[in-house]
Amino acid sequence: MKKFIAIFSIFLFLSFNISAVTAMAETKYLDQGFYKVKDIGLLTGSSYKVRNASPTGRAIVMVFDGNQLMQEFLRLEPNSQSFILKPLDFDHIVIIVGGGKVEFS
């Protein structure tokens, strides 16, 4: 019985000392093109901040849903501020036009 209590106490002590890891979305940089949300690895159901990280080129970001209706249209100037997109779904399509490098974070 003492051995069981000792092993249980050690297990309990170790289980409380496990540190929690915070998960953050990975920053993605996309150039001009057509992208499906499921192909570029963006999380669905969460909002993303979008900005143009290019110092010279402008970019236009368009987001279409599964019914091919436009949900978002953003014109991003060089080194623009961040804009928040609506939560994306797997069937959404992101279209980027222009010479900028668009950052999703």
N, C-alpha and C positions, 0 to 999 in steps of 0.2 A: 504494500500500500504506500509506503514511503517513497519507493522508486517511482510509482505512478504519479504521485503528487509532485515530485521533483521534475520529472519529464514534462508534465503538464504545465508547471510553473515556467519552465524554460521556454516551452513553445508559446505560451501566452505572452511572456516578456518579449520574445522576438517578433511576434505578430503585431504588437503595438508600436514597435520601433521602425516599421517599414515606412519610408517616406513616400509621400504622394507626389506624383509627377504631373505637372500641368501640361495639357496638350494644346498646341497652337497650330493654326493652319500654316502650311509652308507657303512662302512667297513664290509666286509664279510670274515669269516674264513672258509675254506673248507678242509676236510680231504680227504683221498683216496676214489675214487669212480667215478661214471658216473653222470653227471649233465646236464640237459637241461637248457638253459639260462632262459626260461620262468618260470621254476620251482624254481630256486634259487633267483629270484627277481632282477636280474641285469638289468639295463637300456639298452635298445637297441639303437644303433646309437652313443654311446659314448665310448671313449677309457678308459680302466682301467689300473691301475698300479698293477702289480702282483709281489709278493715277498714271499719268504719262511720265515715265522716268527718263525719256530722251531729252537731251538739251536743245535739239534743233527741230525735230520733226513733230508735226501735229498728228493726232489720231482721232478717229471716230469709232466709238464702241456702240454696237447695236446688239440687243438681246431679244431673241424671238422665243416664244413658247412652243409647245408641241403642236398647237393649232396654227402655227405660222403667223401669229399675231405679234406685232412689235410690243415688247414690254418696257424696254429702256432704249434711250438714244442719248449718248453723251459725246460732246465735242471737247476733246482734251488738248489744251495748248501745251507747248514744251514746258517741262518741269511743273506741271499743274499741281494743284492741291488735290487731296483725296476726296472722292465722291463715294457714297455708300450705295451699292446695288441692292435691289430687292433679293430675298432668298431665291436661289436657283434650284431647279429640279433637273432630273436626269435627261429629260427630253428637250431641254432648252438648248438653243444654238447661239453661240457668241460669234459675231462678225466684227473683225477689226480692219479698218481701212486707214491707210496713211503710212507715213514713214516713222512713226513713233514706236517706242517700246513700252507696252502697257503692263503695269505691275498690278497683280491681284494679290491682296494680302488680307 
